[in-house]
Amino acid sequence: MTAVLYRYLMIIAACISLLIGLQVPNFVDQYQKRVDAHLREVSINLLPYQEIANKYFNGDLNKLIELHRNSEVRPFQEEGLAIAKMVARKLRFETDMAALQTSLPLKALHVLLHGDKEMLDEAMGQYSYAVPLNQDALVFGACAALAVLLLVELLLALARLAFRKLSRSASPTPTQ
């Protein structure tokens, strides 16, 4: 009976890890599309300021920002801060997009370890679950299932080994 239960639990673990693994490429794709959309939006918002910087400061936005910050007029100072925030946001998204220009496993690792918190929250909040049947999703799902099954087998083997050692040390040794 234990062997049958064990087999069913392994099948369930494989199915769950396969379904989770199938979601990874879809999530990474949705994350990347969000980063791209925000990058495009902030680039469009910065365009008028960039045109002013091109006209008066050889394209240097930092000089335009400094001009605003050093102004005697308070609204211009605050506008300088707003422009600086947009520039920082654009650089953040450009860095993220550059890191996502690689293979799927490295993209997934980047999103997991270094993903932009704002974009991760957005992607998680509006994530649409799907079971894509493309090569990337199937390979990722199969690898996730295999990794989970191997991990479960390894943990069970270590538990059996520890149990045997405890059993041997607990049983009395015969005396002669």
C-alpha positions in Angstrom: 0.0 0.0 0.0 2.9 2.4 0.8 4.4 1.8 -2.6 1.1 2.7 -4.4 0.7 5.8 -2.3 4.3 6.8 -3.0 3.8 6.4 -6.8 0.7 8.5 -6.7 2.4 11.2 -4.7 5.3 11.2 -7.2 2.8 11.5 -10.1 1.1 14.4 -8.3 4.4 16.1 -7.6 5.4 15.7 -11.3 2.1 17.1 -12.6 2.2 20.1 -10.3 5.8 20.9 -11.1 5.1 20.4 -14.8 2.2 22.9 -14.7 4.3 25.4 -12.7 7.2 25.0 -15.1 4.9 25.6 -18.0 4.0 29.0 -16.5 7.6 30.3 -16.3 8.1 31.2 -20.0 4.6 32.8 -20.1 5.4 34.8 -16.9 8.8 35.9 -18.2 7.2 37.0 -21.5 4.5 39.0 -19.7 7.1 40.6 -17.5 9.3 41.5 -20.5 6.3 43.0 -22.3 5.5 45.2 -19.3 9.1 46.4 -19.0 9.1 47.2 -22.7 5.8 49.1 -22.5 6.9 51.2 -19.5 10.2 51.9 -21.3 8.4 53.2 -24.3 6.0 55.3 -22.2 8.8 57.0 -20.2 10.8 57.5 -23.4 7.8 59.3 -25.0 7.3 61.4 -21.8 11.0 62.4 -21.9 11.0 63.3 -25.6 10.1 67.0 -25.2 12.8 67.5 -22.5 15.3 65.6 -24.7 14.5 67.9 -27.6 15.1 71.0 -25.3 18.4 69.4 -24.2 19.4 68.7 -27.8 18.6 72.3 -28.7 20.4 74.0 -25.8 22.8 71.6 -24.2 24.1 69.2 -26.9 21.6 66.6 -25.8 22.8 66.5 -22.2 19.6 66.0 -20.1 21.6 66.4 -16.9 22.5 70.0 -17.8 18.8 70.7 -18.3 18.0 69.1 -15.0 20.7 71.2 -13.2 19.3 74.3 -14.8 15.9 73.5 -13.4 17.3 72.6 -10.0 19.4 75.8 -9.7 16.5 78.0 -10.7 15.2 80.6 -8.3 11.7 79.6 -9.2 10.3 76.8 -7.0 8.1 75.1 -9.7 11.2 74.9 -12.0 13.2 73.3 -9.2 10.5 70.7 -8.7 10.2 70.2 -12.5 14.0 69.4 -12.4 13.3 66.7 -9.8 10.5 65.3 -12.0 12.7 65.1 -15.1 15.5 63.4 -13.0 13.0 60.8 -11.8 11.9 60.1 -15.4 15.5 59.8 -16.5 16.3 57.4 -13.6 13.2 55.4 -14.5 14.2 55.1 -18.1 17.7 54.0 -17.2 16.2 51.3 -14.9 14.0 49.9 -17.6 16.8 50.0 -20.2 19.0 48.1 -17.9 16.3 45.5 -17.3 15.5 45.2 -21.0 19.2 44.7 -21.7 19.4 41.9 -19.2 16.3 40.2 -20.8 18.0 40.0 -24.2 19.3 36.4 -23.6 18.1 32.8 -23.5 14.9 31.8 -21.6 16.7 30.1 -18.7 18.8 33.3 -18.1 15.8 35.5 -18.5 13.9 33.5 -15.9 16.9 33.6 -13.6 17.2 37.4 -14.1 13.5 37.8 -13.3 13.7 35.6 -10.3 16.9 37.2 -8.8 17.0 40.7 -10.2 13.5 41.5 -11.5 12.2 45.0 -11.0 9.9 45.0 -8.0 7.3 47.3 -9.6 7.2 45.2 -12.8 7.0 41.9 -10.8 4.1 43.3 -8.8 2.3 44.4 -11.9 3.0 41.1 -13.8 1.8 39.1 -10.8 -1.2 41.2 -10.2 -2.4 41.0 -13.8 -0.9 37.6 -14.8 -3.1 35.5 -17.1 -2.5 31.8 -16.6 -2.0 29.8 -19.7 -0.7 26.5 -20.7 1.4 27.3 -23.8 2.3 24.3 -25.9 5.5 25.7 -27.4 8.9 24.2 -27.2 10.2 26.6 -24.5 7.3 26.0 -22.2 7.4 22.2 -22.7 11.1 22.0 -22.1 10.9 24.3 -19.1 8.0 22.3 -17.7 9.7 19.0 -18.2 12.9 20.2 -16.6 10.9 21.6 -13.6 9.2 18.2 -13.2 12.4 16.3 -13.5 14.2 18.6 -11.0 11.4 18.3 -8.4 11.2 14.5 -8.8 15.0 14.2 -8.5 15.0 16.4 -5.4 12.2 14.4 -3.8 14.0 11.1 -4.5 17.3 12.6 -3.1 15.6 13.8 0.0 13.8 10.4 0.5 17.1 8.5 -0.1 18.8 10.7 2.5 16.0 10.2 5.0 16.1 6.4 4.5 19.9 6.5 5.0 19.6 8.6 8.2 16.8 6.3 9.4 19.0 3.2 8.8 21.9 4.7 10.7 19.7 5.7 13.6 18.2 2.2 13.6 21.6 0.6 13.7 22.9 2.8 16.4 19.7 2.3 18.5 19.8 -1.5 18.3 21.9 -3.3 20.9 25.0 -4.9 19.7 25.4 -8.6 20.5 28.0 -9.3 23.3 30.2 -12.3 23.3 
